[in-house]
Amino acid sequence: MSHNHNHAGHGHGGKSHGAVCPSQTADSKRLLIAAALTGSFMIAEIIGGLISGSLALLADAGHMTTDFGALLAAWFGVRMGNKRRAAVIALLSGLSLIIVAGWVVKEGLERLANPAPVLGGTMMVVAVLGLLVNVLVFSILIKGNRENLNMRGAILHVATDMLGSVAAILAAIIIILTGYYPADPILSLLVSVLIVVSAYPLIKDSLRALRK
């Protein structure tokens, strides 16, 4: 792993946008692998959420959808190497988290008012697999340059998604053991709060970078 942060290419006779330092190349590769893993499981989680009737799984799938977009956007930002554009992409990444949280709150409140049956066993299997995928993606991204706003945004998305998977697992355990279906929307609402709290620093840092 290269720690060469000599971003040469800013003064190589007109090659300022053509040269990519080794650390950027490594980061872009990490982001593409992470996006492929996330996008693949995102589809499986949507199907699992629809089959099981679990809002927690669908919320996590919605979050994984924004993860997939954020990872691709972060890859684009790293490849461009333009700090201002990277800040814009990071800001959009943070705002997408807020939108997902809002949707989860709306659905969660509706589910609390009208609890629906949930297949706890199916929910548990999909949630555990989701957590394993998120842990793998997180382990790939955490080795990247965390001073880069886009990389930080991508790591943040995946970290909060891990919490979503843990919440879905807890809800599944409660449903399997007690048959208490409201556990699903309750834990989904908790995840929405965690998403908003974790998105705030990313949005704040992005806005600060844009003001410079």
N, C-alpha and C positions, 0 to 999 in steps of 0.2 A: 504493500500500500504506500503510495507516494504521498509525501508531505510537502512536496515542492509547491510553494505558494508564490513562486515568482511568475506572476501573470504577464509574462513576456508576450509580445504580440501587440501591445499597445503602441509600440514604436518600431515596428519592423517594416518600414517602408510600405505603408498602405495595407498591411496584413492584420490590422487591428481586430477585424471581425473573423479572420480565418483561423487564427491560432487558438487552440484549446489546450489548456495545461492538463497534465496527467490526472490531477485531482478532480477536475471537471469531467473528464472522460469516465473515470471510475464512478463518480456520482451519477452521471447520466445512465450508466449501465445498471447501477443499483435500482434507480427509479423505474427503468423499463421492466426489469425482472419483477419488482414489487407490483407494478401496474398489471402485469400479466397474471400474477397469482391472485391479486385482488379481484380483477375483472372476472376470472374464471369462477371463483367461489361466490361472487356476488349473485350470479345467475342461480347457483345451487341454493343459496340462502333465500332468494325470492320464492323459488319453487317450494322449499321447505316451509317457509312462513305461510304460504297460501294453503298448503296441504294441512299443516297443523293448526291453522287459525290463530297463530301467535303474533300479536302486535310487536312484542319484544324482538322477534326474529325479523319482522318486516321493517322495524325501525333500524335494526342493525344492518339490514340489507340496503335500506335507503342511505345509511351512513357509508356503507361500503361503496355505493354508487358515487357519492361525492368523493370518497377516497380515490376511486379509480380516476375520476376527472382531475382531482387535485394532483395525483401522481403524474399523470400525463402533462398537466400544466407545469408542474415543477420540473419535469424533464425538459420541457420546452424552454422554461426560464433559465435552467442551468446551461443548456446548449447555447442560448443567446448571449449569456454573460452580461446582459444589460441590467444594471441594478434598479433603474427606475421601472422598467417593464417587469422585472422580477417582483418588485414590491406590489405592482398592480395585480399580478397573478396571485401573490400571497394574500392580498386583501380579498380578492374574489373567493379564494379558498376558505378564508375565515367566515365570510358572509354566507357561503353555502352551508356551513355548519349551523348557522343561526336559522336558516330556512328549514333545514331538516329537523332541528329542535322544535320549531314552531308546528310543523306537521305532526310530530310525535305527540306534542301536548294536546293538539286538537283531537287526534284519534284516541289518545289515552283517556281523555275526559269523556268522550262518547262511549268508550268501552266500560268505563266505571259506572256510567249511568245505565248501560245495558250489557252486563257481563255475558260473554259468549264462550261456549265450550272450547277448550284447547287440548290438543293431543300432546300430553306431556312427554311421552317417550320419544316421539318424532322430534319434538322441540329440543329435547336434551341432546340427541345425536347430532343434529345440525348445529346447535350452539357450541358444542365441544369441538366439532370440526372447524367451525368459524374461529374459535379462540386459537386453535393450533395454527391456522393459516395466518392470523394476525400476529402471533408471536414470531413466526418465521419471517414475515414481511418486516416487522419491527427490528429483528436481529440483523436484517440486511441493511436497512436504512440507518440504523444508529451508528454504523461505521463510517457514514459519510460526513461531509463538512457541515457541522451544525451551526456555523456562523452564517451560512447561506439561508436567507429568508425562505426560499422555496423548499429547501431540504427540511428546515424546521417545521414549515407548514405541513409537509407530507408526514413527518414523524408524528406531529400532533394529531393529525387525522387518524393515523393507525393506532396511536396510544388510546385515544378516546373510543375507538372502535373495539379495542380489547375490553374496555370497561363495559361496552354494550354486550359483548359476548358473555362476560361474567354475569351480568344482570339477567340475561336470557337463561343461563344455566341455573341461577338461583331461583328464578321464576318457575322453571321446569321442575326443579326438585320440590318446591312447595306444592305445585299442582299434582305431581305424582304422589306425594305423601299425604296430602290433605284434601285434594280436589278443589282447592280455593282458587277459582279462575281469575278473580280480580288481581291476583299477584302479578299477572302478566302486564296489565296496563299500569299498575302502581310502579313496578320496576322500570317500565318504559319511561314514565314521567321522571323518575330519578335520573335516568340516563340523559334525558333532555336537559336537565339542570347541569349535569357534568359537561355536556357538550358546549353549552353557552359559556360556562366558567372557563373552559379550556380554550375556547375560540377568542375570548377577549384579549389576551396578551398578543396573539398573532395579528388581530385587527389593529390594535394600538401601535405595535411596532411597524406594521406596514404603512400606516398613516404618517408616522414619524419619519420613515424613510422617504415618503413621497413629498414631505414638506421641506426636505433638505435641498 
